[in-house]
Amino acid sequence: MGDGAIERDAAGLTGLRRHTWWTVPGMTACALAVFVGAWVLDGDVPLWARAPAAGALAVEVGASVVLLGRRLALPPASATPSRRWLAAAAGAAGVLAAAPLAVGNYGLWPIAPAVVVAIAATYLPPHRRRRLLVGAVTLALLPGSVVSLAEGDGELAYAALFPAGLVAFTAWVTLGPLWAWDTARRLDEARRLEAELAVREERLRFAADLHDIQGHHLQVIALKAELAERLVERDPARAAGEMKEVRRLAADALSDTRAVVRGYRRTTLDDELANATRVLAAAGIEARTTLDPDAGELPDPARRLLGLVMREATTNVLRHSRAGHAEVRYRVADGHARLSVINDGAEEHPGALDGTGLRGLAERLEAAGGELTWRHDGDRFMVEAALPSHSPRASGPPRSPQPADSRNPTDGAAR
């Protein structure tokens, strides 16, 4: 995947990534700083317990943020966490568990270990993750129970059950948002692959059309030229006739090739409306189409021109915007067929307007008695085409081909 595709994918997930970052690494750091930090600053706690806990807290917060941040990286980071950071977090968690437990604080000691267990679980496949969590919850029953029994303070149930419950709860609140993040990232990847397949499918269709036309014409031209070569000495008149036929076939091949390149051979409004809906949906863009049920029939040349406008507008939405929504409107009113394509997420200064795609189509519609306009309003971009619904000029010969028309709807052309 190219750098541009990666940037578009990253841009599409930026909002969710930011939310997940504050939900998981941000809240983890805040919880450690608030609960453990308050205990470290408590003057009633012995200094020998608070001093090592203060340094361990700084290491634990930093390691947790780094490890969870890597887990949310775009493109995805390695499935294996950094061993150094994980070892640092585990060591700091050991200190932050031992110090409170030594002074009988059964509610504080499991916080840091629970965070480390949850972070490690996020990097594991589901079957290993379950084993880790079951083992951690089970082991969390023991330290507090041992200390409580040794001290005889009568808090055995709390000392045993609260740490186990805290480990399970911490894993749940950590893994839940990360599961949603992983699901969204996989869906975005699937959407990108579907859009790429749509582009390749259209390229193959175009290549097949071109092969069908050129293959036939060139085969006949080769046979005619070979025949003329054999006749040139013994029957010059017939050879001349064959060469005239070769010239005619070459002209036909050129005309048919131009028709394919410009899209006149296959492009119609109906096809392009259906194709636009499919391609925009594949790109993750919500497309809404509003068609006038009483639009009636248009002459074929007019439908082809509007089909080209629909194709160009779809291409521009895909290539020159970060659209989330697009709307297509088609109606016939006051003797004119009107097609509008509106999308959000448009670039502030779209370089596509410097191209020839829309400008070339505007000349064609003008020659057919119609009009093509486009405008930029904030993050919205609108393309509007109007053609007489019954215009003899719409069926006239097309103007010279424009460079943009050689593109297919998903391969793109500049505006």
C-alpha positions, 0 to 999 in steps of 0.5 A, spaced: 500 500 500 502 506 498 504 512 502 497 516 500 493 510 502 496 509 509 495 516 510 488 516 508 487 510 512 490 513 518 486 519 517 479 515 517 481 512 524 484 518 527 478 520 531 477 513 534 484 512 535 484 519 539 478 516 543 481 509 545 488 513 547 484 517 552 480 511 554 485 506 555 492 509 556 490 515 558 485 513 564 490 507 566 496 513 567 490 517 571 488 511 575 495 510 577 497 517 578 491 518 582 490 512 587 498 510 588 500 517 587 495 519 593 498 513 597 505 515 596 504 522 598 500 520 604 505 522 610 502 517 615 505 512 610 512 510 613 517 513 608 521 506 607 515 504 603 513 511 600 520 512 597 521 506 593 514 506 591 515 513 588 520 511 583 516 505 581 510 509 580 514 513 575 516 507 571 510 504 571 506 510 568 511 511 563 511 503 561 504 503 561 503 509 556 508 506 551 506 499 551 498 501 550 500 506 545 504 501 541 498 497 541 494 503 538 499 504 533 497 506 525 500 502 521 499 496 526 505 495 530 508 488 532 504 483 535 510 482 540 510 488 546 517 491 547 520 486 552 524 492 556 518 496 557 514 490 559 520 488 564 520 495 567 512 495 568 513 488 571 518 490 576 515 497 578 509 493 579 512 488 584 515 494 588 508 498 588 505 491 590 510 489 595 510 496 599 502 497 600 502 490 602 507 490 607 503 495 611 496 492 610 493 496 604 489 490 601 486 495 596 492 498 593 497 493 592 493 489 586 492 496 582 499 496 578 500 488 577 492 488 574 495 494 569 501 489 567 496 483 566 491 487 562 497 490 558 500 483 557 493 480 555 492 485 550 498 482 546 496 475 546 491 471 542 485 469 545 486 462 548 493 465 551 489 471 553 484 467 557 489 462 560 493 468 563 487 472 566 484 466 569 491 464 572 492 472 574 485 472 578 487 466 581 494 468 584 491 475 586 487 471 591 493 469 595 498 475 597 492 478 601 490 472 604 497 470 606 498 477 609 491 477 613 492 470 616 499 472 618 496 479 621 490 476 624 486 482 622 480 479 620 479 481 613 481 475 610 475 475 605 476 482 603 484 481 602 482 475 598 477 477 594 478 484 592 484 484 589 482 478 584 476 482 582 480 488 581 484 484 576 478 481 572 475 488 572 482 492 570 482 487 564 475 488 562 475 495 562 482 495 558 480 489 553 473 492 551 475 498 548 481 495 544 477 490 542 473 495 539 479 498 536 481 492 533 475 491 530 474 498 527 481 497 524 480 490 521 473 493 518 477 499 515 482 494 512 477 490 509 474 496 506 480 499 503 481 492 500 474 492 497 475 499 494 482 496 491 478 490 488 473 495 485 479 499 481 482 493 479 475 490 476 474 496 472 481 496 469 480 489 467 474 491 464 477 497 460 483 492 458 478 487 456 474 492 452 480 495 449 483 488 447 476 486 444 477 492 439 484 492 437 485 484 437 480 484 432 482 490 428 489 488 428 488 481 426 484 483 420 489 489 418 495 484 418 492 479 414 490 484 409 497 487 409 500 480 408 495 479 402 497 486 399 504 484 399 503 478 395 499 482 390 503 488 389 507 485 383 502 481 380 496 485 381 498 492 383 491 494 382 488 489 387 494 490 392 492 498 392 485 496 393 487 492 399 491 497 402 485 502 401 481 497 406 487 497 411 487 504 411 479 504 412 480 498 418 486 502 421 481 509 421 475 504 424 480 501 429 482 508 431 475 511 432 473 505 436 479 506 441 477 513 442 470 511 443 473 506 449 478 511 451 472 516 452 467 511 455 462 512 449 462 505 448 460 503 455 458 509 459 451 511 460 448 514 466 444 508 469 451 504 469 455 510 472 449 511 477 450 504 479 457 503 479 458 510 483 454 507 489 458 500 489 465 504 489 463 509 494 460 504 499 466 500 498 471 506 500 466 507 506 463 513 503 455 513 505 452 515 498 445 517 498 441 517 491 435 521 489 432 519 482 426 523 479 421 517 478 418 521 472 424 523 469 423 519 463 428 517 457 433 521 455 437 521 448 443 516 448 448 521 447 445 525 453 445 519 457 452 518 455 455 525 457 451 525 464 454 518 465 461 521 464 460 527 469 457 522 474 464 518 473 468 524 473 465 526 480 465 519 483 473 519 481 474 526 484 470 524 491 475 518 491 481 521 489 481 529 492 476 528 498 476 525 505 468 524 504 464 521 509 457 522 506 456 523 498 449 525 495 447 524 488 441 527 485 438 526 478 431 530 476 428 532 469 425 539 470 423 545 465 426 541 459 433 540 462 436 533 465 440 535 472 445 531 475 448 534 482 453 530 486 455 533 493 460 530 498 463 533 504 470 532 506 473 536 500 480 539 501 480 546 502 485 548 496 483 542 491 489 541 486 484 537 482 481 544 480 487 545 476 486 539 472 482 538 465 477 533 467 471 537 469 473 543 464 474 538 458 467 535 460 464 543 461 466 544 454 462 538 451 456 539 455 456 547 453 457 544 445 451 540 447 447 546 449 448 544 456 452 547 462 457 544 467 459 548 474 462 546 480 463 550 487 467 549 493 463 551 500 467 549 506 468 542 506 463 541 501 464 540 494 458 540 489 458 538 481 452 540 477 450 538 470 444 540 466 443 538 459 436 539 455 432 533 455 431 533 448 436 537 444 439 535 437 445 538 439 446 532 444 447 527 439 452 531 435 459 528 434 463 529 440 469 534 441 476 532 441 478 527 447 480 530 453 486 527 457 481 525 463 476 521 459 481 516 458 480 514 466 476 509 468 471 511 474 475 508 480 482 509 477 481 517 477 482 523 473 484 530 476 478 535 476 
